[in-house]
Amino acid sequence: MRLIFQKGKQRKLIEKYKAMHKPKTWADISKDLCVTASALNEWRHETVSLPLKIYSRMDKPGHYKQYITAKRKDSWGRIAGGNNSRGRRKKIKVPNNSPLLAEFFGIILGDGNVYVNKKYGVYQIRVASHPLQEVEYAQFVMGLFDVLFGLKTSITKRGRAIYVCADSRELADFLLKNLPGLKSKFSFPQWIYNDDICLRSFVRGLIDTDGSIYRLSNKNPKTMRIGFKNADSSLSLAYRKALLKLGLHPSKIIYRNIFLTRKADVKRYLKEIGFHNTKHRERLLKLAPSYSGQILPDLMGGD
């Protein structure tokens, strides 16, 4: 049995329960309840209804009983959102290999996720963005889903991020089959690695999602650095390999970070690869207005 609460009350119940068990962390709370941290996080942000057995442990006095608006059987989510969902049956157009597809692959590996739950028939592709700084970029990502696969997407807010979401079993299967790194260590599809235009687009997707721009130091305010950080070592190695093939000079991997620091390299990167994420462009011009001259018109990286 699952419980539906008035908006905001489920979250307050869970946060009150944690407050009663200080100084325990959220990880500690999830262990106490014998649930996964991700499940607890979804209940807290009210994206999933709360199971009766969890509620019974959290609210023994029954103070939040008055805020329960409905009760559902455990199978209702599967019926409503799984096997009968339009997303599961949604057809896609299969794109040809192209710079745009290479960029999409980079985006998925950077801030994307392919969620599959065969038991409930859920197949969802999500790309995370910052709710304030990357709204325009989220719209760009939505456009990629449409242009490449003919899929309409939605934007949902969860926690401190917004997500571009597409429900499609066919797209999930396509990505799991054609994008190394989603199921195992990443290795370049040859069509990307052998084509410098596609390789630049792939790198742009990675930097737009997992990259950063900052000054080398306060002593060198005009010297900009482009950084990349990812927990997947195979993807970091591939990113570095891509930069080397494109004639750039990245640093070695330093605590999961790879830096591009040489002035000539940064200028080449901006001119030949650029950003589709306006957050990076705006930060660059804020930190180093001098880049607004010759390089700025090329920052869209218009392959």
C-alpha positions as CSV (number, residue, x, y, z in Angstrom):
1,M,0.0,0.0,0.0
2,R,1.2,3.5,-0.9
3,L,0.1,6.8,0.6
4,I,-0.6,10.1,-1.2
5,F,0.0,13.2,0.9
6,Q,-0.9,16.8,0.5
7,K,1.9,18.6,-1.4
8,G,4.9,19.2,0.8
9,K,3.7,17.1,3.7
10,Q,5.6,13.9,2.7
11,R,8.8,15.8,2.5
12,K,8.2,17.4,5.9
13,L,7.5,14.1,7.5
14,I,10.8,12.6,6.2
15,E,12.9,15.6,7.2
16,K,11.3,15.7,10.6
17,Y,12.1,12.0,11.0
18,K,15.8,12.7,10.2
19,A,15.8,15.7,12.6
20,M,14.7,13.4,15.4
21,H,17.7,11.1,14.7
22,K,20.5,13.6,14.7
23,P,23.4,13.5,14.0
24,K,22.6,10.6,11.6
25,T,23.1,11.3,7.9
26,W,20.7,10.5,5.1
27,A,22.8,7.4,4.3
28,D,22.4,6.3,8.0
29,I,18.6,6.9,7.8
30,S,18.3,4.8,4.6
31,K,20.2,1.9,6.3
32,D,17.9,2.1,9.4
33,L,14.9,1.9,7.2
34,C,16.5,-0.9,5.0
35,V,15.9,1.1,1.8
36,T,18.2,2.4,-0.8
37,A,19.5,6.0,-0.6
38,S,17.9,6.8,-4.0
39,A,14.5,5.5,-2.8
40,L,14.7,7.7,0.3
41,N,15.7,10.7,-1.9
42,E,12.7,10.2,-4.2
43,W,10.3,9.9,-1.3
44,R,11.8,13.1,0.2
45,H,11.4,15.0,-3.0
46,E,7.9,13.6,-3.5
47,T,8.5,12.1,-6.9
48,V,7.4,8.7,-5.6
49,S,4.6,8.0,-3.1
50,L,5.5,6.7,0.3
51,P,4.9,3.0,1.2
52,L,2.6,2.4,4.2
53,K,5.2,0.3,6.0
54,I,7.8,3.2,5.8
55,Y,5.2,5.7,6.9
56,S,4.3,3.5,9.9
57,R,7.9,3.6,11.1
58,M,8.3,7.3,10.6
59,D,5.1,8.6,12.1
60,K,4.2,6.3,15.0
61,P,2.2,9.0,16.8
62,G,0.1,9.4,13.6
63,H,0.5,13.2,13.4
64,Y,0.7,13.2,9.6
65,K,-2.3,10.9,9.1
66,Q,-4.5,14.0,8.6
67,Y,-2.5,14.9,5.5
68,I,-3.1,11.6,3.6
69,T,-5.3,12.2,0.7
70,A,-5.4,8.8,-1.0
71,K,-4.2,5.2,-0.7
72,R,-3.1,3.1,-3.6
73,K,-2.2,-0.5,-4.1
74,D,1.5,-1.2,-4.7
75,S,0.8,-2.2,-8.3
76,W,-0.8,1.0,-9.3
77,G,2.4,2.7,-10.4
78,R,3.2,-0.2,-12.7
79,I,-0.2,-0.1,-14.2
80,A,-0.3,3.7,-14.7
81,G,3.3,4.4,-15.6
82,G,4.8,1.1,-16.8
83,N,3.5,-1.4,-19.2
84,N,0.6,0.8,-20.4
85,S,2.7,4.0,-20.8
86,R,3.0,5.6,-24.2
87,G,6.7,6.0,-23.6
88,R,7.3,2.2,-23.7
89,R,5.6,1.9,-27.1
90,K,7.0,5.2,-28.5
91,K,8.7,4.8,-31.8
92,I,11.9,6.7,-32.7
93,K,13.6,7.5,-35.9
94,V,17.0,6.0,-36.0
95,P,19.6,8.7,-36.9
96,N,22.6,8.4,-39.1
97,N,26.1,8.9,-37.7
98,S,26.7,12.6,-37.6
99,P,28.4,15.4,-35.5
100,L,25.0,16.1,-33.9
101,L,24.7,12.5,-32.7
102,A,28.3,12.5,-31.5
103,E,27.5,15.6,-29.4
104,F,24.4,13.9,-28.0
105,F,26.5,10.9,-27.0
106,G,28.9,13.3,-25.2
107,I,25.9,14.9,-23.4
108,I,24.5,11.6,-22.3
109,L,27.9,10.4,-20.9
110,G,28.4,13.7,-19.2
111,D,25.2,14.4,-17.4
112,G,22.8,11.8,-18.8
113,N,21.3,8.6,-17.5
114,V,19.4,5.7,-19.1
115,Y,17.1,4.2,-16.5
116,V,15.6,0.8,-17.2
117,N,13.2,-1.1,-15.0
118,K,12.0,-4.1,-17.0
119,K,9.8,-5.3,-14.1
120,Y,7.6,-2.2,-14.4
121,G,8.2,-1.5,-18.0
122,V,10.0,1.8,-17.4
123,Y,12.5,3.1,-20.0
124,Q,13.6,6.7,-19.4
125,I,16.5,8.8,-20.6
126,R,17.3,11.8,-18.5
127,V,19.8,14.7,-18.8
128,A,20.4,16.9,-15.8
129,S,20.9,20.7,-15.9
130,H,21.2,23.5,-13.4
131,P,17.7,25.0,-12.7
132,L,18.9,28.6,-13.0
133,Q,22.1,28.7,-15.1
134,E,21.2,26.1,-17.7
135,V,17.6,26.6,-18.7
136,E,18.6,27.6,-22.2
137,Y,20.9,24.7,-22.5
138,A,18.1,22.3,-21.4
139,Q,16.0,23.7,-24.3
140,F,18.9,23.0,-26.6
141,V,19.0,19.4,-25.4
142,M,15.3,19.0,-25.9
143,G,15.8,20.1,-29.5
144,L,18.4,17.3,-29.9
145,F,16.0,14.7,-28.8
146,D,13.5,16.0,-31.3
147,V,15.8,16.5,-34.3
148,L,17.7,13.2,-33.8
149,F,15.0,10.8,-32.7
150,G,11.7,12.6,-33.3
151,L,10.9,12.4,-29.6
152,K,9.1,15.1,-27.6
153,T,10.5,15.5,-24.1
154,S,9.5,17.1,-20.8
155,I,11.4,19.0,-18.1
156,T,10.9,18.0,-14.5
157,K,12.5,19.4,-11.4
158,R,14.0,17.0,-8.8
159,G,16.0,18.3,-5.8
160,R,18.5,20.9,-7.0
161,A,18.4,20.0,-10.7
162,I,16.1,20.0,-13.7
163,Y,15.9,17.0,-16.0
164,V,15.1,16.7,-19.7
165,C,13.2,13.4,-19.8
166,A,12.2,11.1,-22.6
167,D,10.3,7.9,-22.2
168,S,11.2,5.4,-24.9
169,R,12.2,1.8,-24.8
170,E,13.5,2.0,-28.4
171,L,15.8,5.0,-27.5
172,A,17.0,3.2,-24.3
173,D,17.8,0.1,-26.4
174,F,19.5,2.2,-29.1
175,L,21.8,4.0,-26.6
176,L,22.7,0.9,-24.6
177,K,23.6,-0.8,-27.9
178,N,25.5,2.0,-29.6
179,L,27.0,4.0,-26.8
180,P,29.9,2.3,-25.1
181,G,30.3,3.5,-21.5
182,L,26.7,3.1,-20.4
183,K,27.1,-0.6,-19.5
184,S,30.9,-1.0,-19.4
185,K,34.2,0.9,-19.9
186,F,34.0,3.5,-22.6
187,S,35.8,3.0,-25.9
188,F,35.3,5.2,-28.9
189,P,33.0,4.2,-31.7
190,Q,35.3,4.3,-34.7
191,W,33.0,6.6,-36.7
192,I,33.5,9.3,-34.0
193,Y,37.2,8.8,-33.4
194,N,38.1,8.7,-37.1
195,D,36.2,11.9,-38.0
196,D,37.7,15.1,-36.4
197,I,34.4,17.0,-36.8
198,C,32.5,14.3,-35.0
199,L,35.3,14.1,-32.4
200,R,35.1,17.9,-31.7
201,S,31.3,17.6,-31.3
202,F,31.7,14.7,-28.9
203,V,34.1,16.7,-26.8
204,R,31.8,19.7,-26.8
205,G,29.0,17.5,-25.4
206,L,31.3,16.4,-22.6
207,I,32.5,19.9,-21.7
208,D,29.1,21.4,-21.9
209,T,27.9,19.0,-19.2
210,D,30.9,18.0,-17.1
211,G,33.3,20.9,-18.0
212,S,34.3,24.1,-16.2
213,I,36.0,27.4,-17.0
214,Y,38.1,29.4,-14.6
215,R,41.2,31.5,-14.2
216,L,44.5,29.7,-13.8
217,S,45.2,31.9,-10.8
218,N,44.6,35.4,-9.4
219,K,48.2,36.2,-10.5
220,N,47.2,35.4,-14.1
221,P,43.7,36.8,-14.4
222,K,43.8,36.7,-18.2
223,T,44.9,33.1,-18.4
224,M,41.9,30.9,-18.7
225,R,41.6,27.1,-18.0
226,I,39.2,24.6,-19.4
227,G,38.7,21.7,-17.0
228,F,37.0,18.3,-17.2
229,K,36.1,16.0,-14.4
230,N,34.3,12.7,-14.4
231,A,34.3,9.7,-12.0
232,D,34.6,7.3,-14.9
233,S,38.3,6.9,-15.6
234,S,37.7,5.2,-19.0
235,L,35.7,8.3,-20.1
236,S,38.4,10.7,-18.8
237,L,41.1,8.7,-20.7
238,A,39.0,8.9,-23.8
239,Y,38.5,12.7,-23.4
240,R,42.2,13.2,-23.1
241,K,42.9,10.9,-26.1
242,A,40.4,13.0,-28.1
243,L,42.2,16.3,-27.3
244,L,45.5,14.8,-28.2
245,K,44.2,13.6,-31.6
246,L,42.8,17.1,-32.2
247,G,46.3,18.5,-31.7
248,L,45.8,20.0,-28.2
249,H,47.9,19.5,-25.1
250,P,45.8,18.4,-22.1
251,S,47.3,17.8,-18.7
252,K,47.6,14.3,-17.2
253,I,44.7,13.1,-15.1
254,I,45.0,14.9,-11.7
255,Y,42.5,13.7,-9.1
256,R,40.0,12.9,-11.9
257,N,40.6,16.3,-13.5
258,I,42.1,17.1,-16.9
259,F,43.1,20.6,-17.7
260,L,43.6,22.6,-20.9
261,T,45.8,25.5,-20.0
262,R,48.1,26.7,-22.8
263,K,46.8,30.0,-24.2
264,A,47.0,28.7,-27.8
265,D,45.1,25.6,-26.9
266,V,42.3,27.5,-25.1
267,K,41.9,29.8,-28.1
268,R,41.9,26.9,-30.5
269,Y,39.4,25.1,-28.3
270,L,37.1,28.1,-28.2
271,K,37.3,28.7,-32.0
272,E,37.2,25.1,-33.2
273,I,34.9,23.4,-30.6
274,G,33.2,26.1,-28.5
275,F,30.1,25.7,-26.3
276,H,26.4,25.2,-26.8
277,N,26.0,25.8,-23.0
278,T,25.5,29.5,-22.5
279,K,26.6,29.1,-18.9
280,H,30.2,28.5,-20.0
281,R,30.1,31.4,-22.5
282,E,28.8,33.8,-19.9
283,R,31.3,32.7,-17.4
284,L,34.1,33.1,-19.9
285,L,33.2,36.6,-20.8
286,K,32.7,37.5,-17.1
287,L,36.2,36.3,-16.1
288,A,38.0,37.3,-19.3
289,P,36.1,40.0,-21.3
290,S,39.1,40.1,-23.8
291,Y,37.7,36.9,-25.3
292,S,34.7,38.7,-26.6
293,G,36.5,39.9,-29.7
294,Q,37.5,37.4,-32.4
295,I,36.5,34.3,-30.6
296,L,33.0,35.0,-29.3
297,P,31.2,34.7,-32.7
298,D,32.6,31.1,-33.0
299,L,31.6,30.0,-29.5
300,M,28.4,28.3,-30.6
301,G,30.6,25.7,-32.2
302,G,28.2,25.4,-35.1
303,D,28.9,22.1,-36.7
